[in-house]
Amino acid sequence: MISINGNTQTYKQISVQKLLEELDLASSVCAIEVNNKLVPHKDRGEHIVQDGDSIEIVSLVGGG
């Protein structure tokens, strides 16, 4: 089980990129932290989420 923005989810071994695709966020501009460490955009396909990881996804929103 992993925590995504404070909500517990169950996933098999999955990359950050695949996780974003499953959450319909793959085309969104967002920052991803896994266990309080930023995952660079270029590493999302290779970074594998592990059981017990805590993930924070922060989407950027424009406005004024």
MODELLER restraints for C-alpha pairs under 7 A, 6 or more apart:
rsr = mdl.restraints
at = mdl.atoms
rsr.add(forms.Gaussian(group=physical.xy_distance, feature=features.Distance(at['CA:1:A'], at['CA:8:A']), mean=6.52, stdev=0.5))
rsr.add(forms.Gaussian(group=physical.xy_distance, feature=features.Distance(at['CA:1:A'], at['CA:9:A']), mean=5.61, stdev=0.5))
rsr.add(forms.Gaussian(group=physical.xy_distance, feature=features.Distance(at['CA:1:A'], at['CA:10:A']), mean=4.53, stdev=0.5))
rsr.add(forms.Gaussian(group=physical.xy_distance, feature=features.Distance(at['CA:1:A'], at['CA:11:A']), mean=6.49, stdev=0.5))
rsr.add(forms.Gaussian(group=physical.xy_distance, feature=features.Distance(at['CA:1:A'], at['CA:51:A']), mean=5.24, stdev=0.5))
rsr.add(forms.Gaussian(group=physical.xy_distance, feature=features.Distance(at['CA:1:A'], at['CA:52:A']), mean=5.68, stdev=0.5))
rsr.add(forms.Gaussian(group=physical.xy_distance, feature=features.Distance(at['CA:2:A'], at['CA:8:A']), mean=5.64, stdev=0.5))
rsr.add(forms.Gaussian(group=physical.xy_distance, feature=features.Distance(at['CA:2:A'], at['CA:9:A']), mean=5.40, stdev=0.5))
rsr.add(forms.Gaussian(group=physical.xy_distance, feature=features.Distance(at['CA:2:A'], at['CA:10:A']), mean=6.26, stdev=0.5))
rsr.add(forms.Gaussian(group=physical.xy_distance, feature=features.Distance(at['CA:2:A'], at['CA:51:A']), mean=5.76, stdev=0.5))
rsr.add(forms.Gaussian(group=physical.xy_distance, feature=features.Distance(at['CA:2:A'], at['CA:52:A']), mean=4.99, stdev=0.5))
rsr.add(forms.Gaussian(group=physical.xy_distance, feature=features.Distance(at['CA:2:A'], at['CA:53:A']), mean=5.10, stdev=0.5))
rsr.add(forms.Gaussian(group=physical.xy_distance, feature=features.Distance(at['CA:2:A'], at['CA:54:A']), mean=5.91, stdev=0.5))
rsr.add(forms.Gaussian(group=physical.xy_distance, feature=features.Distance(at['CA:3:A'], at['CA:9:A']), mean=6.04, stdev=0.5))
rsr.add(forms.Gaussian(group=physical.xy_distance, feature=features.Distance(at['CA:3:A'], at['CA:53:A']), mean=6.43, stdev=0.5))
rsr.add(forms.Gaussian(group=physical.xy_distance, feature=features.Distance(at['CA:3:A'], at['CA:54:A']), mean=4.69, stdev=0.5))
rsr.add(forms.Gaussian(group=physical.xy_distance, feature=features.Distance(at['CA:3:A'], at['CA:55:A']), mean=5.83, stdev=0.5))
rsr.add(forms.Gaussian(group=physical.xy_distance, feature=features.Distance(at['CA:4:A'], at['CA:54:A']), mean=6.27, stdev=0.5))
rsr.add(forms.Gaussian(group=physical.xy_distance, feature=features.Distance(at['CA:4:A'], at['CA:55:A']), mean=4.76, stdev=0.5))
rsr.add(forms.Gaussian(group=physical.xy_distance, feature=features.Distance(at['CA:4:A'], at['CA:56:A']), mean=5.82, stdev=0.5))
rsr.add(forms.Gaussian(group=physical.xy_distance, feature=features.Distance(at['CA:5:A'], at['CA:55:A']), mean=6.18, stdev=0.5))
rsr.add(forms.Gaussian(group=physical.xy_distance, feature=features.Distance(at['CA:5:A'], at['CA:56:A']), mean=4.84, stdev=0.5))
rsr.add(forms.Gaussian(group=physical.xy_distance, feature=features.Distance(at['CA:5:A'], at['CA:57:A']), mean=6.44, stdev=0.5))
rsr.add(forms.Gaussian(group=physical.xy_distance, feature=features.Distance(at['CA:13:A'], at['CA:48:A']), mean=6.62, stdev=0.5))
rsr.add(forms.Gaussian(group=physical.xy_distance, feature=features.Distance(at['CA:13:A'], at['CA:49:A']), mean=6.23, stdev=0.5))
rsr.add(forms.Gaussian(group=physical.xy_distance, feature=features.Distance(at['CA:13:A'], at['CA:50:A']), mean=6.46, stdev=0.5))
rsr.add(forms.Gaussian(group=physical.xy_distance, feature=features.Distance(at['CA:14:A'], at['CA:48:A']), mean=5.52, stdev=0.5))
rsr.add(forms.Gaussian(group=physical.xy_distance, feature=features.Distance(at['CA:14:A'], at['CA:49:A']), mean=5.64, stdev=0.5))
rsr.add(forms.Gaussian(group=physical.xy_distance, feature=features.Distance(at['CA:15:A'], at['CA:44:A']), mean=6.69, stdev=0.5))
rsr.add(forms.Gaussian(group=physical.xy_distance, feature=features.Distance(at['CA:15:A'], at['CA:45:A']), mean=5.72, stdev=0.5))
rsr.add(forms.Gaussian(group=physical.xy_distance, feature=features.Distance(at['CA:15:A'], at['CA:46:A']), mean=6.23, stdev=0.5))
rsr.add(forms.Gaussian(group=physical.xy_distance, feature=features.Distance(at['CA:15:A'], at['CA:47:A']), mean=5.43, stdev=0.5))
rsr.add(forms.Gaussian(group=physical.xy_distance, feature=features.Distance(at['CA:15:A'], at['CA:48:A']), mean=4.21, stdev=0.5))
rsr.add(forms.Gaussian(group=physical.xy_distance, feature=features.Distance(at['CA:15:A'], at['CA:49:A']), mean=5.78, stdev=0.5))
rsr.add(forms.Gaussian(group=physical.xy_distance, feature=features.Distance(at['CA:16:A'], at['CA:44:A']), mean=5.04, stdev=0.5))
rsr.add(forms.Gaussian(group=physical.xy_distance, feature=features.Distance(at['CA:16:A'], at['CA:45:A']), mean=6.25, stdev=0.5))
rsr.add(forms.Gaussian(group=physical.xy_distance, feature=features.Distance(at['CA:16:A'], at['CA:47:A']), mean=5.91, stdev=0.5))
rsr.add(forms.Gaussian(group=physical.xy_distance, feature=features.Distance(at['CA:16:A'], at['CA:48:A']), mean=6.23, stdev=0.5))
rsr.add(forms.Gaussian(group=physical.xy_distance, feature=features.Distance(at['CA:16:A'], at['CA:49:A']), mean=6.42, stdev=0.5))
rsr.add(forms.Gaussian(group=physical.xy_distance, feature=features.Distance(at['CA:17:A'], at['CA:26:A']), mean=6.97, stdev=0.5))
rsr.add(forms.Gaussian(group=physical.xy_distance, feature=features.Distance(at['CA:17:A'], at['CA:44:A']), mean=5.03, stdev=0.5))
rsr.add(forms.Gaussian(group=physical.xy_distance, feature=features.Distance(at['CA:17:A'], at['CA:45:A']), mean=5.05, stdev=0.5))
rsr.add(forms.Gaussian(group=physical.xy_distance, feature=features.Distance(at['CA:20:A'], at['CA:26:A']), mean=4.92, stdev=0.5))
rsr.add(forms.Gaussian(group=physical.xy_distance, feature=features.Distance(at['CA:29:A'], at['CA:59:A']), mean=6.03, stdev=0.5))
rsr.add(forms.Gaussian(group=physical.xy_distance, feature=features.Distance(at['CA:29:A'], at['CA:60:A']), mean=5.99, stdev=0.5))
rsr.add(forms.Gaussian(group=physical.xy_distance, feature=features.Distance(at['CA:30:A'], at['CA:57:A']), mean=6.64, stdev=0.5))
rsr.add(forms.Gaussian(group=physical.xy_distance, feature=features.Distance(at['CA:30:A'], at['CA:58:A']), mean=5.35, stdev=0.5))
rsr.add(forms.Gaussian(group=physical.xy_distance, feature=features.Distance(at['CA:30:A'], at['CA:59:A']), mean=4.18, stdev=0.5))
rsr.add(forms.Gaussian(group=physical.xy_distance, feature=features.Distance(at['CA:30:A'], at['CA:60:A']), mean=5.72, stdev=0.5))
rsr.add(forms.Gaussian(group=physical.xy_distance, feature=features.Distance(at['CA:31:A'], at['CA:57:A']), mean=5.87, stdev=0.5))
rsr.add(forms.Gaussian(group=physical.xy_distance, feature=features.Distance(at['CA:31:A'], at['CA:58:A']), mean=5.19, stdev=0.5))
rsr.add(forms.Gaussian(group=physical.xy_distance, feature=features.Distance(at['CA:31:A'], at['CA:59:A']), mean=6.52, stdev=0.5))
rsr.add(forms.Gaussian(group=physical.xy_distance, feature=features.Distance(at['CA:32:A'], at['CA:38:A']), mean=5.84, stdev=0.5))
rsr.add(forms.Gaussian(group=physical.xy_distance, feature=features.Distance(at['CA:32:A'], at['CA:39:A']), mean=5.67, stdev=0.5))
rsr.add(forms.Gaussian(group=physical.xy_distance, feature=features.Distance(at['CA:32:A'], at['CA:56:A']), mean=5.81, stdev=0.5))
rsr.add(forms.Gaussian(group=physical.xy_distance, feature=features.Distance(at['CA:32:A'], at['CA:57:A']), mean=4.81, stdev=0.5))
rsr.add(forms.Gaussian(group=physical.xy_distance, feature=features.Distance(at['CA:32:A'], at['CA:58:A']), mean=6.55, stdev=0.5))
rsr.add(forms.Gaussian(group=physical.xy_distance, feature=features.Distance(at['CA:33:A'], at['CA:39:A']), mean=5.74, stdev=0.5))
rsr.add(forms.Gaussian(group=physical.xy_distance, feature=features.Distance(at['CA:33:A'], at['CA:55:A']), mean=5.59, stdev=0.5))
rsr.add(forms.Gaussian(group=physical.xy_distance, feature=features.Distance(at['CA:33:A'], at['CA:56:A']), mean=5.12, stdev=0.5))
rsr.add(forms.Gaussian(group=physical.xy_distance, feature=features.Distance(at['CA:33:A'], at['CA:57:A']), mean=6.63, stdev=0.5))
rsr.add(forms.Gaussian(group=physical.xy_distance, feature=features.Distance(at['CA:34:A'], at['CA:53:A']), mean=6.56, stdev=0.5))
rsr.add(forms.Gaussian(group=physical.xy_distance, feature=features.Distance(at['CA:34:A'], at['CA:54:A']), mean=5.71, stdev=0.5))
rsr.add(forms.Gaussian(group=physical.xy_distance, feature=features.Distance(at['CA:34:A'], at['CA:55:A']), mean=4.58, stdev=0.5))
rsr.add(forms.Gaussian(group=physical.xy_distance, feature=features.Distance(at['CA:34:A'], at['CA:56:A']), mean=6.61, stdev=0.5))
rsr.add(forms.Gaussian(group=physical.xy_distance, feature=features.Distance(at['CA:35:A'], at['CA:53:A']), mean=6.06, stdev=0.5))
rsr.add(forms.Gaussian(group=physical.xy_distance, feature=features.Distance(at['CA:35:A'], at['CA:54:A']), mean=5.08, stdev=0.5))
rsr.add(forms.Gaussian(group=physical.xy_distance, feature=features.Distance(at['CA:35:A'], at['CA:55:A']), mean=6.30, stdev=0.5))
